[in-house]
Amino acid sequence: MSLFSFLDREHTIAKPGYSRWLVPPAALCVHLCIGQAYALSVFNLPMTKLLGITQSAPGDWKLTELGWIFSLAMLFLGGSAAVFGRWVEEGGPRRAMFTAALCWAGGFLISAFGIYTHTLWLIYIGYGVIGGCGLGIGYISPVSTLIKWFPDRPGMATGMAIMGFGGGAFIASPLSVWLMGKFNTATHVGVMETFVIMGLIYFCFMMVGAAIVRVPAPGWKPEGYTPPATSSKLISKNDVYVYDAVKTPQFWLIWWVLCLNVTAGIGVLGQASAMSQEMFPGHITPIAAAGFVGLMSLFNMGGRFFWASTSDFIGRKNTYFVFMVLGFVLYCTVPTAGATGNVALFVGCFLIIISMYGGGFSTVPAYLKDMFGVRYVGAIHGLLLTAWSAAGIFGPVIVNYLREYNVTHGVPKAQAYNTTMYIMAGLLVVGFICNLLVKAVADRYHMKANDPRLAGAKA
Amino acid sequence: MANQTESSNSLKLFLAWSFVGIPLLLGVYNTLLNAMKLFQ
């Protein structure tokens, strides 16, 4: 059997006796690796001293130039997930995981060469463009497979994988610091070697995922599982073709729900350290603020599993109602916590907010499956991830510019974030309305049994 | 035969979950240690 046929969907069909519980670790193999993107900032400072070693020298890269690496990777994450979604869906998870591994590891190796030759555009292309494509393809690669294996718990299944994306930084961050320490000498910053080793480790790790992943045989269902006879109107038994899904109002309503939920979360995630210190001067030190950021990352990861699993019981639409209503209350509470100096209330509010930010990501694949069926859910999810890219621009812009505007207009630093909190709460009201408007997809969008496009995506 | 399949499946499950679980738990533990600075 050649490598290419090994990657085919036909060769990934599970034999009788295969345990479906092997699929979540396969998905985690990919998501834990690509989640490294959240820890890229650990390289920022060392990469500004590649020539000067102890401090930046003329010719060394600036932080503003390095910031584009992450931005490019996120842009290509959304773009590649949208463009290659159908290809991923039709080719099966193994081919997608293998491609993601090649792009992700290749991105690291090209970037290492860019560091070696001190050529920034090579890093933009390596990590930003090629690595970004690995991020997008890897992110959506296990989604529909997990949903097919866990028709009884689709939220929990996708929650487990997407939790891995949140957890990847926990592994990458200490690993990067440790490797740089090993290769760091008086005349050399060990970033290049670290990139090479991490690229090779990630390739091997992701290939383990590609090797153990399987798709269920046609018609397979879990032992003892009978699909509910009286199903909710919002859980479709029909499939919608990927490019027909974008013609439905439901797709765009969910796009806005995700975008607004992520905008609200992403804006405070990046500013949490500075915000906590400025709102509680003297109470929260820089070291305590770093601890707060770490705690937020844990809640971001835990929320991905918790909320997606909860959605299996209370429904996707209700889960997003919880995000919007509870988020609104919590954002409105933050200024009060700041005014009264209540650190515990402030920390509690943000931990719950950030858990719902993570939950928004992990619940959305199951929401899409409910609306558009299983067949093209991975590809539709890929298209929806453009909402993430948009939120990545809106969120930080709103927080940064409003803070700057308030400070330059004489508002004390401790209160400079209040307007932002109310604006975030307002965004969630809009998100609530969008979610409220989500109804079942009209029959005319459903694929018919004799649809020739069905041949392209086997169940 | 059924018992053999079951024990081989259990071993695969143990190895697969350990492969992803151990690094993840180590990372979470490390982050939790840092997060404790908030309460010091």
Interface residues (C-beta under 8 A of the other chain):
Chain A: G17 Y18 S19 W21 L22 P25 A26 L28 C29 L32 G164 G167 A169 F170 I171 S173 P174 V208 I212 I284 I287 A288 A289 A290 G291 F292 G294 L295 S297 L298 M301 V347
Chain B: T5 N9 K12 L13 A16 W17 F19 V20 G21 P23 L24 L26 G27 V28 N30 T31 L32 N34 A35 M36 K37 L38 F39 Q40
